[in-house]
Amino acid sequence: MYNNRNYRNNTQNTGIGCCLFGLVASVIGGVGYVLYRCFQLLWQMMPWAIKMMPWAIKGLYYIIAWPFLAFEYGWNRGGYWRIAAVVTATFSGMVMLVAVLTAPTPTPKPIATTAPIATTAPITTTAPIATTAPIATTAPIATTAPVATTAPVATTAPVATTAPVATQAIEKPTQEISPIIQSATIPQDAIAVPVIKVTDGDTIHVRLDGKNVTIRMIGIDTPETVDPRKPVQCFGKEASNHARQLLNGATVYLEQDASQGDYDKYNRLLSYVWMSDGRLFNQVMIAEGYAFEYTYNLPYKYQSQFKDAQRNARNQQIGLWSLTTCNGVASDITPLP
């Protein structure tokens, strides 16, 4: 009799459990079905959105609604597919329900935000009391010793900063020579770079941003010595040697000209080259008869003074303008193999 009572109790408990499971499954299935119909309705109400952004809207739809689409597919197939769809939906719903009910409560963050108590420490900012130490700054009494600062008398020795300082500045770092030179004619935006190699009278190599950059000088053209397409021309070697004497191992200042562009067709950087003594190398080469004035296409910044320098060199028959050298004609003198 005792066993029969236990059997009845177990049967009743099992029946109650099945009813509860069926109720929960029905609720979850119903909610899922309602959501699925809502998504369908939303899809039908937004044809304009589909036309405007078909892939974005359709992709978002399938990402959100794929469980419901899978359920519909199984339900429409019927048979075991329908049973599998119902079981899978019920199991997924139970998992989500358990996950929501057992999710840990988030830790309250206000504890960290209450830390403003530490920010009340502006009491320490009252330390300006220490800043009242301008009592020490009153020491300008000691600064009244401009008697020592009258030593600018020694700074008046720019007499010594004449040619010797400028000639030595070539070997000094740019940080030391630039303050002296900037007071001359070198533009403020010129870039100081060391010369690596002198190719010929109008082309050099410099170290710029850690790279070996070829510089083609604006406004001048010297007789050729290294062009494989041309033979060595009259006064070409003299121009190259003179350029090496002035620039080898020196620090120069590059100035670009927006009217000429940045690079020529051989990818050489177009620039004016200022020497550390304040002279414009391009103009020096023309004035001393080692280069011709050269306008490639458009007028450049120093065109007029370059032309004046060439006119003066031609009138005085200097360098390649001499009757005993080239007479102003860079003719071919030594054919290259």
C-alpha positions in Angstrom: 0.0 0.0 0.0 2.9 2.3 0.8 4.4 1.5 -2.6 1.1 2.3 -4.3 1.0 5.7 -2.5 4.5 6.5 -3.6 3.7 5.5 -7.2 0.7 7.8 -7.2 2.7 10.7 -5.8 5.5 10.2 -8.4 2.9 10.0 -11.1 1.3 13.3 -9.9 4.7 15.0 -9.7 5.5 13.8 -13.2 2.2 15.1 -14.6 2.7 18.5 -12.9 6.3 18.7 -14.3 5.1 17.8 -17.8 2.3 20.4 -17.6 4.7 23.1 -16.4 7.2 22.2 -19.2 4.4 22.3 -21.8 3.2 25.6 -20.5 6.7 27.2 -20.6 7.3 25.7 -24.1 4.0 27.1 -25.3 4.7 30.5 -24.0 8.2 30.6 -25.5 6.9 29.2 -28.8 4.1 31.7 -28.9 6.4 34.6 -28.1 8.8 33.4 -30.8 6.0 33.1 -33.3 4.7 36.6 -32.5 8.2 38.1 -32.9 8.6 36.3 -36.2 5.4 37.8 -37.4 6.5 41.2 -36.2 9.7 40.9 -38.2 7.7 39.9 -41.3 5.4 42.9 -40.8 8.4 45.2 -40.4 9.9 43.7 -43.6 6.7 44.4 -45.6 6.4 47.9 -44.3 9.9 49.1 -45.4 10.0 48.6 -49.2 11.6 52.0 -49.5 14.4 51.1 -47.2 15.0 47.9 -49.3 15.3 50.0 -52.4 17.7 52.5 -50.8 19.9 50.1 -48.8 18.9 46.5 -49.9 22.0 44.7 -48.8 22.3 46.5 -45.4 18.6 46.1 -44.5 18.5 42.5 -45.8 21.7 41.5 -44.0 20.5 43.0 -40.7 17.2 41.2 -41.2 18.8 37.8 -41.7 21.2 38.3 -38.8 18.3 39.0 -36.4 15.7 36.7 -37.8 17.6 33.6 -38.7 16.4 31.5 -35.6 12.8 32.3 -36.6 13.5 31.5 -40.3 15.0 28.2 -39.2 11.9 27.5 -37.1 9.6 28.3 -40.0 11.6 26.0 -42.3 11.4 23.1 -40.0 7.7 23.7 -39.3 6.8 23.9 -43.0 8.7 20.7 -43.7 6.5 18.8 -41.3 7.1 15.4 -39.7 10.3 15.0 -37.8 11.5 18.5 -39.0 8.5 20.0 -37.1 9.3 18.1 -34.0 13.0 19.1 -34.2 12.0 22.8 -34.8 9.7 22.8 -31.7 12.3 21.1 -29.5 15.1 23.3 -30.7 13.1 26.5 -30.2 12.0 25.3 -26.7 15.5 24.4 -25.7 16.9 27.7 -26.9 14.2 29.6 -25.1 15.0 27.7 -21.9 18.7 28.4 -22.2 18.1 32.1 -22.7 15.6 32.2 -19.8 18.1 30.5 -17.5 20.9 32.7 -18.7 18.8 35.8 -17.9 17.7 34.5 -14.5 21.2 33.4 -13.4 23.1 36.4 -14.8 25.2 38.0 -12.1 24.2 41.4 -10.9 26.5 44.1 -12.2 28.9 45.6 -9.7 27.9 49.1 -8.8 30.2 51.7 -10.2 29.2 54.6 -8.0 31.9 53.4 -5.6 34.6 54.5 -8.1 32.8 57.7 -8.9 32.6 58.6 -5.3 36.4 59.0 -5.5 35.8 62.7 -6.1 36.4 62.7 -2.3 40.0 62.5 -3.3 39.5 65.4 -5.8 38.5 67.5 -2.8 42.2 67.5 -2.1 42.4 70.9 -3.6 43.5 71.6 -0.1 46.9 70.6 -1.4 46.4 73.2 -4.2 46.5 75.7 -1.4 50.2 75.1 -1.6 50.4 78.4 -3.5 51.6 79.4 0.0 54.9 77.9 -1.2 54.5 79.9 -4.4 54.6 83.0 -2.3 58.3 82.3 -2.2 58.7 85.1 -4.7 60.6 86.4 -1.8 63.4 84.4 -3.4 62.5 85.9 -6.7 63.1 89.3 -5.2 66.7 88.3 -5.7 66.6 90.5 -8.8 68.8 92.5 -6.5 71.5 90.2 -7.5 70.4 90.6 -11.2 71.1 94.2 -10.8 74.7 93.1 -11.4 74.3 94.1 -15.0 77.7 95.3 -14.4 78.7 91.8 -15.4 76.2 91.8 -18.2 77.9 94.8 -19.6 80.2 92.2 -21.0 78.4 92.7 -24.3 81.5 94.7 -25.0 82.9 91.3 -25.8 80.0 90.5 -28.0 80.8 93.6 -30.0 83.7 91.5 -31.3 81.7 90.6 -34.4 84.9 92.0 -35.9 86.2 88.5 -35.2 83.0 86.9 -36.5 84.0 88.2 -40.0 85.3 85.9 -42.7 87.2 83.5 -40.2 84.0 82.6 -38.4 82.0 82.2 -41.6 84.7 80.0 -43.2 84.9 77.8 -40.1 81.1 77.6 -39.8 81.1 75.2 -42.8 82.6 72.6 -40.6 80.4 73.3 -37.6 77.0 71.9 -36.9 74.1 73.8 -38.3 72.8 74.7 -34.9 75.9 76.8 -34.4 76.2 78.5 -37.7 72.5 79.1 -38.5 72.0 82.0 -35.9 74.9 83.8 -37.6 73.8 83.2 -41.2 70.1 83.8 -40.7 70.9 87.4 -40.1 72.3 87.6 -43.7 70.3 86.9 -46.8 69.5 83.2 -46.3 65.7 82.8 -46.3 64.2 81.9 -42.9 62.5 78.8 -44.4 65.6 77.4 -46.0 66.6 73.9 -44.9 70.1 73.2 -43.6 71.6 70.0 -45.1 75.1 68.5 -45.4 76.6 68.0 -48.8 77.4 64.3 -49.5 78.8 64.6 -53.1 79.3 67.2 -55.8 78.3 65.6 -59.2 79.1 68.6 -61.4 78.6 72.4 -61.4 74.8 72.3 -61.1 74.0 69.0 -59.4 74.9 67.8 -55.9 73.8 65.1 -53.4 72.8 66.1 -49.9 71.5 64.2 -46.8 67.9 65.2 -46.3 65.6 63.4 -43.8 68.2 60.6 -43.6 68.1 60.0 -47.3 70.6 60.7 -50.2 68.7 63.3 -52.3 69.9 64.7 -55.6 69.6 68.5 -56.0 69.3 70.1 -59.4 70.0 73.9 -59.0 67.5 76.3 -60.3 68.5 79.0 -62.9 71.9 77.7 -63.9 73.4 75.3 -66.4 77.1 74.3 -66.4 79.0 72.6 -69.2 78.5 68.8 -69.1 81.1 66.4 -67.7 79.1 63.3 -66.5 76.1 63.0 -68.9 76.6 59.7 -70.7 74.6 61.1 -73.7 77.0 64.0 -74.2 80.7 64.5 -74.5 82.7 66.5 -71.9 82.1 70.2 -72.8 84.3 73.2 -72.7 85.0 74.5 -69.1 82.9 71.6 -67.7 85.8 70.2 -65.5 86.6 73.7 -64.3 83.0 74.2 -63.2 82.9 70.9 -61.4 86.2 71.5 -59.6 85.1 74.9 -58.5 81.8 73.5 -57.2 83.7 70.9 -55.2 86.0 73.5 -53.7 83.0 75.5 -52.5 80.6 72.7 -51.4 82.5 69.5 -50.6 81.8 68.5 -47.0 79.9 71.8 -46.4 76.5 72.6 -44.9 74.2 74.4 -47.3 70.7 75.7 -47.2 68.1 74.7 -49.7 65.4 77.1 -50.9 62.6 75.9 -53.2 60.7 77.9 -55.7 56.9 77.2 -56.2 57.0 78.5 -59.7 59.4 75.8 -60.8 57.8 72.8 -59.0 59.5 70.3 -56.7 61.2 67.8 -59.0 62.4 67.8 -62.6 61.7 64.9 -65.1 64.7 63.0 -63.7 63.2 63.1 -60.2 65.9 65.6 -58.9 64.8 68.1 -56.3 64.9 71.6 -57.7 66.4 74.2 -55.4 68.5 77.2 -54.8 71.6 76.5 -52.8 72.8 79.0 -50.2 76.2 78.7 -48.7 76.9 79.2 -45.0 78.6 82.5 -45.6 75.3 84.0 -47.0 76.1 83.8 -50.7 73.7 82.2 -53.2 75.8 79.4 -54.9 73.7 79.5 -58.1 74.5 83.2 -58.6 78.2 82.8 -57.6 78.7 80.2 -60.4 77.2 82.5 -63.0 79.0 85.7 -61.7 82.4 83.9 -61.7 81.9 82.6 -65.2 81.4 78.9 -64.4 77.7 78.6 -65.5 75.1 80.0 -67.8 71.9 81.5 -66.7 69.1 79.0 -67.5 65.4 79.5 -67.6 63.7 76.2 -68.2 60.1 77.2 -68.8 58.7 79.9 -66.4 60.5 82.8 -64.9 61.9 82.0 -61.5 62.5 84.1 -58.3 66.1 85.3 -58.9 65.9 85.4 -62.7 66.7 89.1 -63.1 69.8 89.1 -60.8 71.1 85.9 -62.4 70.8 87.6 -65.9 72.6 90.6 -64.5 75.4 88.4 -63.2 75.8 86.7 -66.5 75.8 90.0 -68.4 78.6 91.3 -66.1 80.6 88.1 -66.5 80.2 88.2 -70.3 81.3 91.9 -70.5 84.4 91.2 -68.4 85.1 87.9 -70.3 85.3 85.9 -67.1 85.6 82.1 -67.0 83.9 80.4 -69.9 83.2 83.8 -71.5 87.0 84.4 -72.0 88.3 84.3 -75.6 91.0 81.9 -74.5 88.6 79.4 -73.0 85.1 78.9 -74.6 84.1 82.4 -75.7 80.6 81.7 -74.2 80.0 78.5 -76.1 80.0 75.2 -74.2 81.2 73.2 -77.2 82.2 69.5 -77.1 85.9 69.0 -76.6 86.3 65.4 -75.5 84.0 62.7 -76.9 83.1 60.0 -74.4 83.2 56.3 -75.4 
